[in-house]
Amino acid sequence: MQGDQDKKAEQAEFATLPAHAKERLVEMRGSAEGRRLFTSDLSTSEFLLVKEAGFDPVGLVVGSSIYHIGYQRAAWSQNQEMTVLSQAMYHARELAMTRMEEEAEALGADGVVGVRLEVSHKEWGSHVAEFVAIGTAVVHRNDPARFRNKHNRPFTSDLSGQDFYVLLRSGYRPLGLVMGSCVYHVAQQGVAGMLQTLGRNTEMVQYTQALYDSRELAMERMQKEAEALDAKGVVGADVHENSHTWGAHIIEFFAVGTAVEEISSDHVIDPPSLVLPLTD
């Protein structure tokens, strides 16, 4: 009777995952007597440093979303955000991230380290893309659940194993991978504008304003996600620029980083050491 109840609870827990993902996760989670083998995309050095930080890898977790990105018309001579495209790019990544977190939850993980977000366009059409989130789920060896975020979900982080180890050693912990997206139409220059700049050194003010504004929108949205997690700050932040398949005058700025909070006021930072390679 108890076994049937456990099986039903397990099926409900994995309800949103594909059948083969359920099979793989059940196999990796093992039984109460012990886990079975784990998988990980961490390098050897990263794996050992994550272990040194008190965490054990429990499995490679993946989330995927193949998304049709809608159409939005832009004024030829106007700088403007393409809100339909911005929402699509953000929502597709969020779906992939959520599914990756669900796999981590199914493994009983406290977090996911080394998260990568990838976008690839398929031959099915210029407006169809696959969004993939992938990382290594980990469990704290001595204090399970301590490192979960304010929503009692596994934390996510795109920090390398080395940076993750240093972050914890320095009195901080990751809360979640935060991101912001902005797809922007950069106004095209008319004939009059081309003639005015012909053969001259001059700032392209219209272009400057467009790229400046779109970067700021992406960064602002990333910061709002961090604030929603009650983060102290964002480390490893980066802003990527990509035109995808939309043409030369439509670009996406994607801001991403790891939100962190203090867990100790004693921020011990190990002094750097010199390492000399023995190979040519």
C-alpha positions in Angstrom: 0.0 0.0 0.0 2.8 2.4 1.0 4.7 1.5 -2.2 1.7 2.3 -4.4 1.3 5.7 -2.6 5.0 6.4 -3.2 4.7 5.5 -6.8 1.8 7.8 -7.3 3.5 10.7 -5.6 6.6 10.1 -7.8 4.4 10.1 -11.0 2.8 13.4 -9.9 6.2 14.9 -9.2 7.5 14.0 -12.7 4.2 14.9 -14.5 5.6 17.7 -16.7 8.7 15.8 -17.8 9.1 13.7 -20.9 8.9 9.9 -20.4 12.6 9.3 -21.1 13.6 12.0 -18.7 11.5 10.4 -16.0 13.2 7.1 -16.5 16.7 8.6 -16.4 16.0 10.6 -13.3 14.4 7.7 -11.4 17.4 5.6 -12.3 19.8 8.2 -11.1 17.9 9.0 -7.9 18.2 5.4 -6.8 16.6 4.3 -3.5 16.7 5.2 0.2 19.7 2.9 0.5 21.8 5.1 -1.8 22.0 6.9 -5.1 23.3 5.3 -8.3 25.8 6.8 -10.6 25.8 10.6 -11.4 26.4 12.4 -14.6 28.0 15.9 -14.9 29.4 18.3 -17.5 31.9 19.7 -14.9 35.6 19.4 -15.7 37.7 17.3 -13.4 39.0 20.4 -11.6 35.5 21.8 -11.3 34.1 18.5 -10.0 36.8 18.3 -7.3 36.3 21.9 -6.2 32.5 21.5 -6.0 33.1 18.4 -3.8 35.6 20.5 -1.7 32.9 23.1 -1.2 30.7 20.5 0.4 28.4 19.6 -2.5 28.0 16.3 -4.3 26.9 16.2 -8.0 23.7 14.1 -8.5 23.1 14.4 -12.2 23.2 16.4 -15.4 19.9 18.2 -15.8 18.4 19.7 -19.0 15.5 21.8 -20.0 14.4 22.5 -23.6 11.9 24.6 -25.5 11.4 24.8 -29.2 9.7 28.1 -29.7 8.1 29.9 -32.7 9.0 33.6 -32.5 6.2 35.9 -33.7 6.4 38.7 -36.2 6.5 42.4 -35.4 6.7 45.2 -37.9 9.1 48.1 -37.1 9.1 51.6 -38.5 12.0 52.0 -41.0 13.3 55.2 -39.5 12.5 54.7 -35.8 14.4 53.3 -32.9 12.1 51.0 -30.9 12.0 47.9 -28.8 10.4 44.9 -30.5 8.3 43.9 -27.5 6.8 40.8 -29.2 10.3 39.5 -29.9 11.7 40.5 -26.4 8.8 38.6 -24.7 9.4 35.5 -26.9 13.1 35.3 -26.3 12.6 35.8 -22.5 9.7 33.3 -22.2 11.4 30.6 -24.3 14.5 30.8 -22.1 12.4 30.8 -18.9 10.6 27.6 -20.1 13.9 25.9 -20.6 15.2 27.1 -17.2 12.0 26.0 -15.5 12.2 22.5 -17.0 15.9 22.2 -16.0 14.9 23.2 -12.4 12.2 20.6 -12.4 14.7 17.9 -13.3 16.9 19.1 -10.4 13.9 19.1 -8.1 13.2 15.5 -9.1 16.7 14.5 -8.1 16.3 16.2 -4.7 19.0 18.7 -5.6 19.8 21.9 -3.6 21.1 23.7 -6.7 22.4 23.6 -10.3 25.9 24.8 -11.1 27.7 25.6 -14.4 24.4 26.5 -16.1 24.6 27.2 -19.8 21.8 28.8 -21.9 22.1 28.1 -25.6 19.9 29.1 -28.6 20.1 27.4 -32.0 18.0 28.1 -35.0 16.5 25.1 -36.9 16.0 24.5 -40.6 12.2 24.4 -40.0 12.1 28.2 -40.5 13.8 31.4 -39.5 11.3 32.1 -36.7 11.8 28.7 -35.0 14.6 28.3 -32.4 15.5 25.8 -29.7 16.4 27.1 -26.3 18.3 24.8 -24.0 19.4 25.1 -20.4 21.9 22.6 -19.0 23.9 22.2 -15.8 24.9 19.9 -13.0 22.5 19.3 -10.1 24.2 19.2 -6.7 23.2 18.4 -3.1 24.9 19.7 0.0 26.6 16.9 1.8 26.0 18.0 5.4 23.1 20.5 5.3 20.6 19.6 2.6 18.0 22.3 1.8 20.1 25.1 3.4 21.2 26.5 0.0 17.7 26.5 -1.7 16.4 30.0 -2.5 13.6 32.0 -0.9 11.0 30.1 -3.0 12.4 26.8 -1.7 13.6 25.9 -5.2 17.1 24.8 -6.1 19.5 27.7 -6.8 20.9 28.1 -10.3 24.3 29.6 -11.2 26.3 30.0 -14.4 29.6 30.2 -12.4 32.3 27.7 -13.1 33.2 25.2 -10.4 36.2 27.2 -9.5 34.2 30.5 -9.1 31.5 28.6 -7.2 34.1 27.3 -4.7 35.7 30.8 -4.3 32.3 32.4 -3.8 31.3 30.1 -1.0 34.8 30.3 0.6 34.4 34.1 0.6 31.1 34.2 2.5 28.5 34.4 -0.3 26.1 31.9 -1.8 24.3 31.8 -5.2 20.5 32.4 -5.2 19.7 32.1 -8.9 20.6 32.7 -12.5 19.0 36.1 -13.4 18.5 37.4 -16.9 17.0 40.2 -18.9 16.3 40.4 -22.7 15.7 43.3 -25.1 15.2 42.9 -28.8 15.6 46.3 -30.5 15.1 47.8 -34.0 17.9 50.2 -34.9 16.6 52.8 -37.2 18.1 52.9 -40.7 19.9 55.9 -41.9 18.2 57.9 -44.7 19.9 59.4 -47.7 20.2 62.8 -46.0 21.9 61.3 -43.0 24.3 59.4 -45.3 25.3 62.5 -47.1 25.9 64.4 -43.9 28.4 61.8 -42.6 30.0 61.1 -46.0 33.8 61.4 -45.6 33.5 62.9 -42.0 34.5 61.7 -38.5 31.2 62.0 -36.6 29.3 60.1 -34.0 26.3 58.2 -35.3 24.0 59.5 -32.6 20.9 57.5 -33.7 22.8 54.2 -33.5 24.5 55.1 -30.3 21.2 55.9 -28.6 19.6 52.6 -29.9 22.3 50.3 -28.6 22.7 52.2 -25.3 19.0 52.1 -24.6 18.6 48.4 -25.5 21.6 47.4 -23.3 20.2 49.4 -20.4 16.7 47.7 -20.7 18.3 44.2 -20.7 20.5 45.1 -17.6 17.6 46.7 -15.8 15.4 43.6 -16.2 18.3 41.4 -15.0 18.6 43.6 -11.9 14.9 43.4 -11.2 15.1 39.6 -11.2 17.9 39.8 -8.7 15.9 42.1 -6.5 13.0 39.7 -6.5 15.3 37.1 -5.0 16.5 39.6 -2.3 20.0 39.4 -3.7 22.9 41.4 -2.4 24.4 41.7 -5.9 25.0 40.0 -9.2 28.4 38.4 -10.1 29.7 37.1 -13.4 27.3 39.4 -15.2 27.6 39.6 -19.0 25.7 41.2 -21.9 25.6 39.3 -25.1 24.6 40.8 -28.5 23.1 38.8 -31.3 21.1 39.5 -34.4 19.8 35.9 -34.7 17.9 35.7 -38.0 16.1 39.0 -38.0 18.5 41.0 -40.2 21.1 43.7 -39.7 18.9 46.3 -38.0 17.2 44.1 -35.3 19.4 42.9 -32.5 19.0 41.3 -29.1 20.9 42.2 -26.0 20.8 39.5 -23.4 22.0 40.2 -19.8 22.7 37.2 -17.5 24.5 36.7 -14.2 24.3 34.9 -10.8 22.4 36.7 -8.0 24.2 36.2 -4.6 23.7 37.0 -0.9 26.0 37.1 2.1 26.1 34.1 4.4 29.0 35.3 6.5 30.3 38.7 7.4 33.8 37.3 7.5 34.8 37.4 3.9 38.0 35.4 3.8 39.7 35.6 0.4 42.6 33.3 -0.2 45.7 35.0 -1.5 46.5 34.3 -5.2 49.2 31.7 -5.9 51.5 31.5 -8.9 51.0 28.4 -11.1 53.5 27.5 -13.8 52.5 25.0 -16.5 54.9 22.2 -17.2 53.9 21.9 -20.8 55.2 24.0 -23.8 
